[in-house]
């Protein structure tokens, strides 16, 4: 279980994080390459408006690809299985890595933009399939901790991209194609090792009806032979689901028995992305510069923020089973809400009050801690736990689409928000965090240490339906 968790998180989630952050450091060198290529082709320098458009496409094609990837989750995991989907998905990553790594030799910048869509599709599938795969394999007492591991590897991916992107390593004029191409290596490792691990036992028993294979997979994952209790629990879920059949996204959206589960994951996913985490990362460099950090050293400060993100997500792995999901969600969004409010104040006053710039640094760090312990990792754990086998793929498809659509929206809208509202744009993020806290407090139940059937019964009361 530990090995399959590490291989699938390193081979898939790690790259999602890596590609979020990989083009920040070498941005100037890449834009210079766009300019040179255009000049060599046409003999005239590139118009600055056109360059801005090309660069914003390079950045925003990634979340757009993520949205396309999320839309492929439901058909792929139902037809190819969880493990099969992860193996097929590696082909997207290897293709994109090859194209990006050779783009400078081929003297084409269009290929980079195309590759960002392809690697986005990869990340969209990975960000949904890995939590589903691991959540279905884990025993109930470890499900939360194992469910946070993909998020831990996403933050690790961001950190590794920041370190490799330092000017002295690969974030320079010669190194950036290598930096972009490295993303294929984890996929190759996963492609070679993952086939030796079992498929999700729940998928084998409930969807494939193969009891013998499911039992063997469970025995391998648990390390002991007596898995009768867990087999019985999966059979129970299977019986309860027989009446409903498999949910498509449309039937999920119209089915009364899953109404509050669906609303809950949409609210949590919107809260996770619209709370402005990407904007805070984007703003961080400027906040540090205004606090007097030297331009050459800002990149090292950014790396240290990435490291805080990793450490706090690692902490979430260890505390999610003792404290529970609800506390971490409320505390995480609470910290984000308070730090956005104080950050607005600090940014407004930093020209008049000298120590306000240091307060804004503290706000950024508190915000990132809040996001890392609750808002980032827990919503994906909750999708796995709030839905049963027949509706889970469709639920991940809905949750994943909301996640990537909101990610894309923030990337697109934030520059305009910042131009129009300045520091006050963080008040909007503050309000979104507050609304999410209120919803979670009144609606979302604690799911720690409960079987999928028990969680389903709790939600059935809220949906006012009977469960057989």
C-alpha positions as CSV (number, residue, x, y, z in Angstrom):
1,X,0.0,0.0,0.0
2,X,2.9,2.4,0.9
3,X,4.7,1.6,-2.4
4,X,1.6,2.0,-4.6
5,X,0.8,5.3,-2.9
6,X,4.4,6.6,-3.5
7,X,4.6,5.4,-7.1
8,X,1.2,6.8,-8.2
9,X,1.7,10.1,-6.3
10,X,5.2,10.6,-7.6
11,X,4.4,9.5,-11.1
12,X,1.3,11.7,-11.4
13,X,0.6,14.3,-8.7
14,X,4.2,15.4,-8.5
15,X,4.0,16.5,-12.1
16,X,0.8,18.4,-11.6
17,X,2.7,20.6,-9.1
18,X,5.9,20.7,-11.2
19,X,4.1,22.1,-14.2
20,X,2.1,24.7,-12.2
21,X,5.3,26.4,-11.3
22,X,7.9,25.4,-13.9
23,X,7.5,28.4,-16.3
24,X,7.6,31.1,-13.6
25,X,11.4,31.2,-13.3
26,X,12.5,31.1,-17.0
27,X,9.7,33.3,-18.2
28,X,12.0,36.1,-19.4
29,X,14.2,33.7,-21.3
30,X,11.2,32.0,-22.9
31,X,9.7,35.3,-24.0
32,X,13.1,36.2,-25.4
33,X,13.0,32.9,-27.4
34,X,9.5,33.8,-28.7
35,X,10.8,37.1,-29.8
36,X,13.9,35.8,-31.6
37,X,11.9,33.0,-33.3
38,X,9.3,35.5,-34.6
39,X,12.0,37.9,-35.7
40,X,13.9,35.2,-37.6
41,X,10.7,34.2,-39.4
42,X,9.2,37.5,-40.3
43,X,12.2,40.0,-40.1
44,X,10.2,42.3,-37.8
45,X,10.3,42.4,-34.0
46,X,7.2,41.0,-32.2
47,X,4.6,43.6,-31.1
48,X,4.4,43.8,-27.3
49,X,0.6,43.2,-27.2
50,X,1.1,40.0,-29.3
51,X,3.8,38.9,-26.9
52,X,1.6,39.4,-23.9
53,X,-1.1,37.4,-25.6
54,X,1.3,34.5,-26.4
55,X,2.6,34.4,-22.9
56,X,-0.8,34.5,-21.3
57,X,-1.8,31.6,-23.6
58,X,1.3,29.7,-22.5
59,X,0.3,30.1,-18.8
60,X,-3.5,29.6,-19.2
61,X,-3.5,26.7,-21.6
62,X,-2.4,24.5,-18.7
63,X,-5.6,24.8,-16.6
64,X,-7.7,24.7,-19.7
65,X,-6.0,21.4,-20.6
66,X,-6.7,20.3,-17.0
67,X,-10.4,21.0,-17.6
68,X,-10.4,18.8,-20.7
69,X,-8.5,16.1,-18.7
70,X,-11.2,16.2,-16.0
71,X,-13.9,15.6,-18.6
72,X,-12.2,12.4,-19.6
73,X,-12.1,10.9,-16.1
74,X,-15.5,9.3,-16.0
75,X,-15.3,7.3,-19.3
76,X,-11.7,6.3,-18.8
77,X,-11.9,5.0,-15.2
78,X,-15.0,3.1,-15.8
79,X,-13.7,1.4,-19.0
80,X,-9.9,1.0,-18.2
81,X,-9.9,0.9,-14.4
82,X,-8.0,3.2,-12.1
83,X,-4.6,1.8,-12.6
84,X,-5.2,1.4,-16.4
85,X,-6.1,5.1,-16.7
86,X,-2.9,6.2,-14.8
87,X,-0.8,4.0,-17.2
88,X,-2.5,5.4,-20.4
89,X,-2.2,9.0,-18.9
90,X,1.6,8.7,-18.9
91,X,1.7,8.8,-22.7
92,X,0.3,12.4,-22.6
93,X,3.1,13.5,-20.2
94,X,5.9,11.8,-22.2
95,X,4.7,13.3,-25.5
96,X,4.5,16.8,-23.9
97,X,7.9,16.5,-22.3
98,X,9.5,15.5,-25.6
99,X,7.8,18.4,-27.5
100,X,8.8,21.0,-24.9
101,X,12.4,19.7,-24.5
102,X,13.0,19.9,-28.3
103,X,11.1,23.2,-28.9
104,X,14.2,25.4,-29.0
105,X,16.0,23.1,-31.4
106,X,13.0,23.0,-33.7
107,X,12.7,26.9,-33.4
108,X,9.0,26.8,-32.7
109,X,7.1,28.4,-29.8
110,X,3.7,27.1,-31.0
111,X,4.8,23.7,-29.9
112,X,5.3,24.9,-26.3
113,X,1.7,26.3,-26.2
114,X,0.4,23.0,-27.6
115,X,2.4,21.0,-25.1
116,X,0.9,23.1,-22.2
117,X,-2.5,21.9,-23.3
118,X,-1.3,18.2,-23.4
119,X,0.4,18.3,-20.0
120,X,-2.7,20.1,-18.7
121,X,-4.9,17.1,-19.9
122,X,-2.4,14.9,-18.1
123,X,-2.7,16.9,-14.9
124,X,-6.5,17.0,-15.1
125,X,-6.7,13.2,-15.2
126,X,-3.9,12.7,-12.6
127,X,-5.4,15.2,-10.1
128,X,-8.7,13.2,-10.1
129,X,-7.7,9.6,-10.7
130,X,-4.9,9.3,-8.1
131,X,-7.1,10.4,-5.1
132,X,-9.8,8.0,-6.3
133,X,-7.4,5.1,-6.8
134,X,-5.7,5.5,-3.4
135,X,-8.9,6.3,-1.5
136,X,-10.5,3.0,-2.8
137,X,-7.5,1.0,-1.7
138,X,-6.9,2.4,1.7
139,X,-8.4,0.9,5.0
140,X,-10.8,3.4,6.6
141,X,-8.3,4.3,9.5
142,X,-5.7,5.4,6.9
143,X,-7.9,6.8,4.2
144,X,-7.5,10.5,5.2
145,X,-3.7,10.3,5.6
146,X,-3.2,8.5,2.3
147,X,-5.7,10.9,0.6
148,X,-3.5,13.8,1.5
149,X,-0.3,12.2,0.0
150,X,-1.2,13.3,-3.6
151,X,-1.4,16.9,-2.4
152,X,1.9,16.5,-0.6
153,X,3.5,15.4,-3.9
154,X,1.9,18.4,-5.7
155,X,3.6,20.7,-3.2
156,X,6.9,18.8,-3.7
157,X,6.6,19.2,-7.4
158,X,6.1,22.9,-7.0
159,X,9.2,23.1,-4.7
160,X,11.4,21.0,-7.1
161,X,10.4,23.2,-10.0
162,X,11.3,26.3,-8.0
163,X,14.7,24.9,-7.0
164,X,15.6,23.6,-10.5
165,X,14.4,27.0,-11.9
166,X,17.0,29.0,-9.9
167,X,19.2,31.1,-12.3
168,X,22.2,29.1,-11.2
169,X,20.7,25.7,-12.0
170,X,18.3,25.6,-15.0
171,X,16.4,28.9,-14.9
172,X,18.6,30.4,-17.6
173,X,18.9,30.9,-21.3
174,X,20.5,27.5,-22.0
175,X,18.7,25.4,-19.4
176,X,15.0,26.2,-19.8
177,X,14.2,23.5,-22.5
178,X,15.8,20.9,-20.1
179,X,13.7,22.3,-17.2
180,X,10.5,21.9,-19.2
181,X,11.5,18.4,-20.6
182,X,12.3,16.9,-17.2
183,X,8.6,16.4,-16.5
184,X,8.6,13.1,-18.5
185,X,11.0,11.3,-16.1
186,X,8.4,10.5,-13.3
187,X,6.0,9.3,-16.0
188,X,8.6,6.8,-17.4
189,X,9.2,5.5,-13.8
190,X,5.5,5.1,-13.2
191,X,5.0,3.4,-16.6
192,X,7.7,0.8,-15.7
193,X,6.7,0.1,-12.1
194,X,2.9,0.5,-11.7
195,X,2.0,-2.6,-13.8
196,X,3.4,-4.8,-11.0
197,X,0.8,-3.4,-8.4
198,X,-2.8,-4.4,-8.0
199,X,-5.9,-2.6,-9.4
200,X,-8.4,-1.1,-6.9
201,X,-10.2,-4.0,-5.2
202,X,-13.5,-2.1,-5.2
203,X,-13.3,-1.6,-8.9
204,X,-12.5,-5.3,-9.4
205,X,-15.4,-6.5,-7.3
206,X,-18.2,-3.9,-7.9
207,X,-17.5,-3.0,-11.5
208,X,-15.9,-6.1,-12.9
209,X,-17.7,-8.6,-10.6
210,X,-14.4,-10.6,-10.2
211,X,-14.4,-11.7,-6.5
212,X,-11.2,-13.8,-6.7
213,X,-9.1,-11.0,-8.2
214,X,-10.5,-8.5,-5.7
215,X,-9.6,-10.8,-2.8
216,X,-6.0,-11.3,-4.1
217,X,-5.6,-7.5,-4.5
218,X,-6.8,-6.9,-1.0
219,X,-4.6,-9.5,0.5
220,X,-1.6,-8.0,-1.3
221,X,-2.4,-4.5,-0.2
222,X,-3.1,-5.4,3.5
223,X,-0.2,-7.9,3.9
224,X,-2.4,-10.6,5.5
225,X,-4.8,-13.3,4.3
226,X,-7.9,-12.7,6.3
227,X,-9.7,-9.9,4.4
228,X,-13.3,-11.3,4.9
229,X,-14.6,-8.3,6.8
230,X,-13.5,-5.8,4.1
231,X,-14.8,-8.1,1.3
232,X,-18.1,-8.2,3.1
233,X,-18.2,-4.4,3.4
234,X,-17.5,-4.0,-0.3
235,X,-20.2,-6.6,-1.1
236,X,-22.6,-4.6,1.1
237,X,-21.9,-1.5,-0.9
238,X,-22.3,-3.5,-4.1
239,X,-25.8,-4.7,-3.0
240,X,-26.9,-1.3,-2.0
241,X,-25.8,0.1,-5.4
242,X,-27.3,-2.6,-7.5
243,X,-30.6,-0.7,-7.7
244,X,-29.0,2.5,-8.9
245,X,-26.6,1.3,-11.6
246,X,-23.7,3.5,-12.8
247,X,-24.2,7.3,-12.6
248,X,-23.4,9.5,-15.5
249,X,-22.7,13.1,-14.8
250,X,-26.3,14.0,-15.8
251,X,-27.9,11.4,-13.7
252,X,-25.7,12.4,-10.7
253,X,-26.8,16.1,-11.1
254,X,-30.5,15.1,-11.1
255,X,-30.4,12.3,-8.4
256,X,-32.0,13.5,-5.2
257,X,-30.2,11.0,-3.0
258,X,-26.8,12.6,-3.7
259,X,-27.9,16.3,-3.9
260,X,-26.1,17.6,-0.8
261,X,-22.9,15.6,-1.5
262,X,-22.7,17.2,-5.0
263,X,-23.4,20.7,-3.7
264,X,-20.7,20.2,-1.0
265,X,-17.9,19.2,-3.4
266,X,-18.8,22.0,-5.8
267,X,-18.6,24.5,-2.9
268,X,-15.4,23.1,-1.5
269,X,-13.7,23.0,-4.9
270,X,-14.8,26.5,-5.7
271,X,-13.6,27.7,-2.3
272,X,-10.3,25.9,-2.8
273,X,-9.4,27.7,-6.1
274,X,-11.3,31.0,-5.8
275,X,-9.8,31.7,-2.3
276,X,-6.9,33.1,-4.4
277,X,-4.0,30.7,-3.7
278,X,-2.6,31.2,-7.2
279,X,-2.9,35.0,-6.8
280,X,-1.0,34.9,-3.4
281,X,1.8,32.9,-5.0
282,X,1.8,35.3,-7.9
283,X,1.8,38.4,-5.6
284,X,4.4,36.9,-3.2
285,X,7.4,38.1,-5.2
286,X,6.2,41.7,-5.2
287,X,5.3,41.6,-1.5
288,X,8.8,40.6,-0.7
289,X,10.3,43.2,-3.0
290,X,8.3,45.9,-1.3
291,X,9.5,44.7,2.1
292,X,13.1,45.4,0.9
293,X,14.2,41.9,-0.2
294,X,16.8,42.3,-3.0
295,X,15.6,41.4,-6.5
296,X,18.3,38.7,-6.9
297,X,17.2,37.1,-3.6
298,X,13.5,37.0,-4.3
299,X,13.7,33.6,-6.0
300,X,15.3,32.1,-2.8
301,X,12.5,33.5,-0.7
302,X,10.0,32.0,-3.2
303,X,11.7,28.6,-2.7
304,X,11.5,29.0,1.1
305,X,7.7,29.6,0.7
306,X,7.5,26.4,-1.4
307,X,9.3,24.6,1.4
308,X,6.8,25.8,4.1
309,X,4.0,24.6,1.8
310,X,5.6,21.1,1.7
311,X,6.2,20.9,5.5
312,X,2.6,22.0,6.3
313,X,1.1,19.5,3.9
314,X,3.3,16.8,5.4
315,X,1.9,17.8,8.8
316,X,-1.7,17.4,7.4
317,X,-0.8,13.8,6.5
318,X,-0.1,13.1,10.2
319,X,-2.9,15.0,11.8
320,X,-5.9,14.4,9.5
321,X,-6.7,11.0,11.1
322,X,-6.5,12.3,14.7
323,X,-8.2,15.7,14.2
324,X,-10.6,14.8,11.4
325,X,-11.5,16.4,8.1
326,X,-13.9,19.1,9.3
327,X,-11.5,20.7,11.8
328,X,-8.8,21.0,9.1
329,X,-11.2,22.4,6.5
330,X,-12.5,25.0,9.0
331,X,-9.1,25.9,10.4
332,X,-7.5,26.1,6.9
333,X,-10.2,28.3,5.3
334,X,-10.3,30.4,8.6
335,X,-6.5,31.1,8.4
336,X,-6.9,32.1,4.7
337,X,-9.8,34.4,5.5
338,X,-8.0,36.2,8.3
339,X,-4.7,36.6,6.4
340,X,-6.5,38.0,3.3
341,X,-8.2,40.6,5.5
342,X,-5.0,41.6,7.3
343,X,-3.0,41.5,4.0
344,X,-5.4,44.1,2.4
345,X,-4.8,46.4,5.4
346,X,-1.0,45.9,5.4
347,X,-0.7,46.5,1.6
348,X,-2.6,49.7,1.9
349,X,-0.6,51.1,4.8
350,X,2.9,50.0,3.8
351,X,3.8,53.3,2.3
352,X,2.9,55.2,5.5
353,X,3.8,52.6,8.2
354,X,7.3,51.1,7.9
355,X,6.7,47.7,9.6
356,X,3.5,47.0,7.6
357,X,5.6,45.3,4.8
358,X,6.8,42.7,7.3
359,X,3.2,42.1,8.4
360,X,2.3,41.4,4.8
361,X,5.1,38.8,4.6
362,X,3.6,37.1,7.8
363,X,0.1,37.2,6.1
364,X,1.5,35.4,3.0
365,X,3.1,32.7,5.2
366,X,-0.1,32.2,7.4
367,X,-2.2,32.1,4.2
368,X,0.0,29.3,2.7
369,X,-0.1,27.4,6.0
370,X,-3.9,27.5,6.0
371,X,-4.2,26.4,2.5
372,X,-1.7,23.6,3.0
373,X,-3.3,22.0,6.0
374,X,-7.0,22.2,4.9
375,X,-8.2,24.0,1.8
376,X,-5.8,22.3,-0.7
377,X,-5.7,18.6,0.4
378,X,-9.0,17.8,2.1
379,X,-11.7,18.5,-0.7
380,X,-10.2,15.7,-2.8
381,X,-10.3,13.3,0.2
382,X,-14.0,14.3,0.8
383,X,-15.0,13.5,-2.9
384,X,-13.7,9.9,-2.3
385,X,-15.5,9.6,1.0
386,X,-18.9,11.1,0.2
387,X,-19.6,9.0,-2.8
388,X,-20.0,5.3,-3.4
389,X,-18.4,3.3,-6.2
390,X,-21.2,3.9,-8.8
391,X,-21.2,7.6,-8.4
392,X,-17.6,8.3,-7.6
393,X,-16.1,8.6,-11.1
394,X,-18.9,11.1,-12.1
395,X,-18.4,13.0,-8.8
396,X,-14.6,13.3,-9.5
397,X,-15.4,14.5,-13.0
398,X,-17.7,17.3,-11.7
399,X,-15.3,18.2,-8.8
400,X,-12.3,18.2,-11.1
401,X,-14.0,20.3,-13.8
402,X,-15.0,22.9,-11.2
403,X,-11.4,22.9,-9.8
404,X,-9.8,23.5,-13.2
405,X,-12.4,25.9,-14.4
406,X,-12.0,28.1,-11.3
407,X,-8.2,27.8,-11.6
408,X,-8.4,29.0,-15.2
409,X,-10.8,31.9,-14.2
410,X,-8.5,33.2,-11.4
411,X,-5.5,33.1,-13.8
412,X,-7.5,35.0,-16.4
413,X,-9.3,37.5,-14.2
414,X,-6.8,38.3,-11.5
415,X,-4.6,40.7,-13.6
416,X,-7.7,42.8,-14.4
417,X,-8.9,42.6,-10.7
418,X,-5.5,43.8,-9.5
419,X,-5.4,46.6,-12.1
420,X,-8.8,47.8,-11.0
421,X,-8.9,47.1,-7.3
422,X,-5.2,46.9,-6.3
423,X,-4.8,45.4,-2.8
424,X,-8.5,45.4,-2.3
425,X,-8.8,42.4,-4.6
426,X,-7.8,40.3,-1.5
427,X,-11.1,41.3,0.2
428,X,-12.9,39.3,-2.5
429,X,-10.8,36.2,-1.6
430,X,-11.5,36.9,2.1
431,X,-15.3,36.9,1.4
432,X,-15.1,33.7,-0.6
433,X,-13.2,32.0,2.3
434,X,-15.8,33.2,4.8
435,X,-18.7,31.9,2.7
436,X,-17.0,28.5,2.4
437,X,-16.4,28.3,6.2
438,X,-20.1,29.0,6.8
439,X,-21.2,26.3,4.4
440,X,-18.8,23.6,5.8
441,X,-19.8,24.5,9.4
442,X,-23.5,23.9,8.7
443,X,-23.5,21.1,6.0
444,X,-20.4,19.0,5.8
445,X,-20.2,16.1,8.2
446,X,-17.1,14.5,9.8
447,X,-16.1,11.4,7.8
448,X,-13.1,10.2,9.9
449,X,-12.9,6.5,10.5
450,X,-16.3,5.7,8.9
451,X,-17.0,3.3,6.1
452,X,-18.4,4.6,2.8
453,X,-21.8,3.1,3.7
454,X,-21.9,4.9,7.1
455,X,-21.0,8.2,5.5
456,X,-23.7,7.6,2.9
457,X,-26.3,7.0,5.7
458,X,-25.4,10.3,7.4
459,X,-25.9,12.2,4.1
460,X,-29.1,10.3,3.3
461,X,-30.8,12.0,6.3
462,X,-29.8,15.4,4.9
463,X,-31.1,14.4,1.5
464,X,-34.3,13.1,3.1
465,X,-34.1,9.8,1.3
466,X,-34.3,6.2,2.7
467,X,-31.3,3.8,2.3
468,X,-32.0,0.1,1.9
